[in-house]
Amino acid sequence: MERDVLKVHHLSNSRSQRILWLVEELGVPYELVKHMRDPVTVRSPPSLFKIHPLGKGPTIEHDGKALTESGAIIDYVTRRVAGGKLSVPESSPEFADYCFWLHYAEGSASSSTQVMVMSASDKPLSSRNSCFESTSER
Ligand SMILES: N[C@@H](CCC(=O)N[C@@H](CS)C(=O)NCC(=O)O)C(=O)O
């Protein structure tokens, strides 16, 4: 069965940069769709909500399905699109560590990191361009 080309929905100044990095490292063919944050609210534009009801970056589309959440996207793309490249098979002794790091990033690590990032700037949240702006100022 012929499969769709992977479509990567990239939101400006966001975590979806990591998925672009991933697909470049994997060397898989993909189509890039760019979405710009709303300049006033800094939220995702309506175009991203049309792809998935959460309207988050990153989101991908593949084989007629939209998938969001970076850990899930990394797992899906490495296994299903890249045939296991950069992934770890279940039979490997490193599989448990692989699962831990893949989910720790957006689980426990992300929430505490965001608190630090958000409190590291004197600018009010409403005047920042992205969740990364406070780190790039320093
Ligand atoms: N845990 C999610 C977080 C997704 C997320 O919050 N993305 C942010 C960008 S870093 C976003 O879409 N913000 C725009 C909005 O929520 O309107 C993931 O890892 O994909």
The ligand as a Tripos MOL2 file, in Angstrom:
@<TRIPOS>MOLECULE
LIG
   20    19     1     0     0
SMALL
NO_CHARGES

@<TRIPOS>ATOM
      1 N1          3.1210   18.6460   25.3030 N.3       1 LIG1
      2 C1          2.8450   19.2200   24.0040 C.3       1 LIG1
      3 C2          2.8710   20.7280   24.1300 C.3       1 LIG1
      4 C3          2.3540   21.4040   22.8590 C.3       1 LIG1
      5 C4          2.3210   22.9010   23.0600 C.2       1 LIG1
      6 O1          1.9020   23.4170   24.1290 O.2       1 LIG1
      7 N2          2.7520   23.6430   22.0450 N.am      1 LIG1
      8 C5          2.7670   25.0730   22.1170 C.3       1 LIG1
      9 C6          4.0130   25.6220   21.4390 C.3       1 LIG1
     10 S1          5.5300   25.2230   22.2550 S.3       1 LIG1
     11 C7          1.5690   25.6450   21.3690 C.2       1 LIG1
     12 O2          1.0250   25.0280   20.4720 O.2       1 LIG1
     13 N3          1.1870   26.8800   21.7330 N.am      1 LIG1
     14 C8          0.1960   27.6310   21.0550 C.3       1 LIG1
     15 C9         -1.1600   27.5470   21.6660 C.2       1 LIG1
     16 O3         -1.3590   26.7580   22.6130 O.co2     1 LIG1
     17 O4         -2.0390   28.2870   21.2030 O.co2     1 LIG1
     18 C10         3.8730   18.6900   23.0090 C.2       1 LIG1
     19 O5          4.9460   18.2680   23.4350 O.co2     1 LIG1
     20 O6          3.6070   18.6690   21.7940 O.co2     1 LIG1
@<TRIPOS>BOND
     1     1     2 1
     2     2     3 1
     3     2    18 1
     4     3     4 1
     5     4     5 1
     6     5     6 2
     7     5     7 1
     8     7     8 1
     9     8     9 1
    10     8    11 1
    11     9    10 1
    12    11    12 2
    13    11    13 1
    14    13    14 1
    15    14    15 1
    16    15    16 2
    17    15    17 1
    18    18    19 2
    19    18    20 1
@<TRIPOS>SUBSTRUCTURE
     1 LIG1         1 GROUP 0 **** ****
